[in-house]
Amino acid sequence: MHTDPPISNTIKAKQARLNAILSALGTVAVAYSGGVDSSYLLAACIDALGTDQVLALTVDSPLTSRAELGTAIDLARQLGARHQVLVVDELAQDTVRANAPDRCYHCKRARFEMLLSVARAAGSLQVVHGENADDRFDYRPGTLAARELGIRAPLAEADLTKAEIRTLSRQRGLPTWDHPAAACLASRIPYGTALTPEALARVEQAESALQRLFPGQQLRVRDHYPIARIELPDDALEDAVRAPLRDTIVERLHAVGYRYVTLDLRGYRMGSL
């Protein structure tokens, strides 16, 4: 019978710190995407406070993949969470649609302002989001927006890293524990290239097609239309250039609208645009 490895004392201490932070907040609204971090945060909030004191808020926009939205809805249901899906067209904002390097700041600022409005209407709930301790080393303009608006990041405050969150998620029985890291669809389109519903849908369809060929792998399709630049993990690169898999990749990406399909020999890496 398979059993999970024991949790280290370090992780246990951080988990206890997280529980203390959440208990002190009392009632919370969780910015919940269905990704690894926000899913664990939602579960931890429910464990610490009870379902009646927790509201999960998910944004559904053209920047949101259907797969991640489906995961968010399904897991919230499994956890018995109170859950609201808020539909918004972020492409209506010039600062988001123009896709400048500070796009993420404007997008997150607008999202968090909307979540704050919903949280206040629901009873002045403290809004929390799933930033973790590793995120401080990445380029995340959205973090600034959260801090400006008083959005708390309990996972980061408890110094929980991505790997530790995966460990705790697995212990908690969350199906998201081993999901690849996710980012909004706009992150696949080069800065300065205006975002359109067509481009975002094309990227989503292309990545969905590749995920069926490389299940569970961390991958990206960077959109340089009509060129698709594929980023795969190092151990998948050799397979990808061999027939017949190579031909299948080209065929599937042609089917979603790309004319040329290229493989980035540096492999998958965060923030390569």
C-alpha positions in Angstrom: 0.0 0.0 0.0 1.4 3.4 -1.0 1.9 5.9 1.8 3.0 9.5 1.5 6.4 10.4 3.0 6.2 12.1 6.5 6.0 15.9 6.6 9.2 17.5 7.9 9.1 19.5 11.1 10.0 22.6 9.1 6.9 22.3 6.9 4.8 21.5 10.0 6.0 24.7 11.6 5.2 26.7 8.6 1.7 25.0 8.3 1.1 26.0 12.0 2.2 29.5 11.2 -0.3 29.6 8.3 -3.1 28.3 10.5 -2.4 31.0 13.0 -2.4 33.8 10.4 -5.7 32.6 8.9 -7.3 32.1 12.3 -6.5 35.7 13.2 -8.2 37.0 10.0 -11.5 35.5 11.0 -13.4 35.7 7.7 -11.8 35.7 4.3 -12.4 35.9 0.5 -9.9 33.8 -1.4 -8.8 34.9 -4.9 -9.1 31.4 -6.2 -7.9 30.4 -9.7 -7.8 26.6 -9.3 -4.0 26.6 -9.5 -1.7 24.8 -7.0 -1.3 27.7 -4.6 -4.8 29.2 -4.5 -6.3 25.7 -4.2 -4.2 24.9 -1.2 -4.9 28.3 0.3 -8.6 27.7 -0.1 -8.4 24.3 1.6 -6.3 25.8 4.4 -8.8 28.6 5.0 -11.6 26.1 5.2 -9.7 23.9 7.6 -8.8 26.9 9.8 -12.0 28.9 9.7 -14.8 26.6 8.5 -16.8 26.9 5.2 -19.2 29.6 6.5 -16.3 32.0 7.1 -14.7 31.5 3.6 -15.8 32.7 0.2 -13.9 31.6 -2.9 -13.9 34.1 -5.8 -12.9 33.0 -9.3 -12.5 35.4 -12.2 -13.6 34.1 -15.6 -12.2 36.2 -18.4 -10.7 35.7 -21.9 -7.3 35.4 -20.1 -8.6 32.3 -18.2 -8.1 28.8 -19.6 -11.3 26.7 -19.6 -9.3 23.8 -18.1 -8.2 25.9 -15.1 -11.7 27.3 -14.6 -13.1 23.7 -14.7 -10.6 22.6 -12.1 -11.5 25.6 -9.9 -15.2 24.8 -10.0 -14.8 21.1 -9.4 -12.4 21.4 -6.5 -14.5 24.1 -4.8 -17.4 21.7 -5.0 -15.3 18.9 -3.5 -14.2 21.1 -0.7 -17.8 22.2 0.0 -16.7 25.9 -0.4 -18.9 28.8 -1.0 -17.9 29.8 -4.5 -18.6 32.6 -6.9 -17.5 32.9 -10.5 -17.2 36.5 -11.6 -17.3 37.0 -15.4 -15.3 40.0 -16.7 -13.9 41.1 -20.0 -10.5 42.4 -19.2 -9.7 43.1 -22.8 -12.1 46.0 -22.5 -9.3 47.8 -20.6 -6.8 49.6 -22.8 -4.0 49.0 -20.4 -4.6 45.3 -20.5 -5.3 44.9 -24.2 -2.2 46.9 -25.2 -0.1 44.3 -23.5 2.7 46.5 -22.3 5.3 45.1 -19.8 3.2 46.4 -16.9 0.0 44.7 -18.2 -0.1 42.3 -15.3 -0.1 45.2 -12.8 -3.2 46.8 -14.4 -4.9 43.5 -14.8 -4.3 42.4 -11.2 -5.2 45.9 -9.9 -8.6 45.7 -11.7 -9.2 42.1 -10.6 -8.4 42.8 -6.9 -10.5 46.0 -6.9 -13.5 43.9 -8.1 -12.8 41.2 -5.5 -12.6 43.8 -2.8 -16.0 45.1 -3.9 -17.5 41.7 -3.7 -15.9 40.9 -0.4 -17.1 44.2 1.2 -20.7 43.4 0.0 -20.4 40.0 1.5 -19.5 41.4 4.9 -16.2 43.1 4.8 -14.2 39.9 4.3 -10.4 40.1 4.2 -9.2 39.3 0.6 -6.3 36.8 0.4 -4.4 35.5 -2.6 -2.0 32.6 -3.3 1.4 34.3 -3.6 4.0 31.9 -2.2 7.5 32.5 -0.7 9.2 31.7 -4.1 7.3 34.4 -5.9 9.5 37.2 -4.4 12.2 36.0 -6.8 10.0 36.3 -9.9 8.8 39.3 -11.9 5.3 39.8 -10.6 3.8 43.3 -11.1 0.6 41.9 -9.7 2.2 41.6 -6.3 2.5 45.4 -6.1 -1.2 45.8 -6.9 -2.1 43.4 -4.1 0.0 45.2 -1.6 -1.4 48.6 -2.6 -4.9 47.4 -2.0 -4.2 45.5 1.3 -4.6 42.0 -0.2 -2.9 39.5 2.1 -0.7 36.7 1.0 -0.8 34.1 3.9 1.3 31.4 2.1 4.1 33.9 1.6 3.7 35.3 5.1 4.1 31.7 6.4 7.2 31.4 4.2 5.8 28.4 2.3 7.6 27.6 -0.9 6.0 26.0 -4.0 7.5 22.6 -3.3 6.2 22.8 0.3 2.7 23.7 -0.9 2.7 20.7 -3.2 3.7 18.5 -0.3 0.9 19.8 1.9 -1.5 19.7 -0.9 -0.7 16.0 -1.5 -1.2 15.3 2.2 -4.5 17.2 2.1 -5.6 15.0 -0.8 -5.9 17.9 -3.3 -5.9 16.7 -6.9 -4.0 19.9 -7.8 -0.8 18.9 -5.8 1.1 17.9 -9.0 -0.5 20.2 -11.5 2.0 22.1 -13.7 2.5 25.8 -12.7 -0.1 27.9 -14.5 -0.2 31.5 -15.7 -2.8 33.5 -17.6 -3.0 33.1 -21.3 -1.7 36.6 -22.0 1.7 35.5 -20.7 2.2 33.5 -24.0 1.9 36.7 -26.2 5.0 39.0 -26.6 4.8 42.4 -24.9 3.7 45.1 -27.3 1.5 42.7 -29.3 -2.2 43.6 -28.6 -4.2 40.9 -27.0 -7.2 39.6 -28.9 -9.8 36.9 -28.1 -8.6 35.1 -31.2 -5.0 35.0 -30.2 -5.8 33.9 -26.6 -8.1 31.1 -27.9 -5.5 30.0 -30.3 -2.9 29.6 -27.6 -5.3 27.8 -25.3 -6.2 25.3 -28.1 -2.6 24.7 -29.0 -1.5 24.0 -25.4 -4.5 21.8 -24.9 -3.4 19.8 -27.9 0.1 19.5 -26.6 -1.0 18.5 -23.1 -2.7 15.5 -24.6 0.7 14.5 -26.2 2.7 15.3 -23.1 0.4 14.8 -20.2 1.3 16.4 -16.9 4.3 18.2 -18.4 5.2 21.8 -17.9 4.9 23.4 -21.4 4.1 26.6 -23.2 3.2 27.7 -26.7 4.5 31.2 -27.2 2.5 33.0 -29.8 4.5 34.8 -32.6 1.7 34.4 -35.0 1.8 32.8 -37.6 4.7 31.1 -35.8 4.2 28.9 -32.7 7.3 28.6 -30.5 7.0 25.6 -28.3 8.7 25.3 -24.9 9.0 21.8 -23.5 10.9 20.2 -20.5 14.4 19.1 -21.4 13.5 15.4 -21.2 10.8 15.9 -23.8 12.8 17.7 -26.4 14.3 14.7 -28.0 11.0 12.9 -28.4 9.4 16.0 -29.9 11.7 16.1 -32.9 11.3 12.5 -33.8 8.7 11.2 -36.2 5.9 10.4 -35.9 5.4 12.6 -32.8 7.0 15.6 -34.6 4.5 15.2 -37.4 1.6 15.0 -35.0 2.7 18.2 -33.2 2.8 20.1 -36.5 -0.5 18.7 -37.6 -2.3 19.7 -34.4 -0.9 23.2 -34.3 -1.6 23.8 -37.9 -5.2 22.8 -37.1 -5.6 25.6 -34.6 -4.3 28.2 -37.1 -0.5 28.4 -36.9 1.4 28.2 -40.2 4.9 27.5 -38.8 5.7 25.4 -35.7 9.1 25.8 -34.0 10.7 24.1 -31.0 12.7 26.3 -28.6 15.9 24.4 -27.9 16.3 26.1 -24.5 13.2 24.3 -23.3 10.5 25.6 -20.9 11.4 28.5 -18.7 9.3 31.0 -16.8 8.9 34.4 -18.3 10.7 33.8 -21.5 8.7 36.6 -23.3 
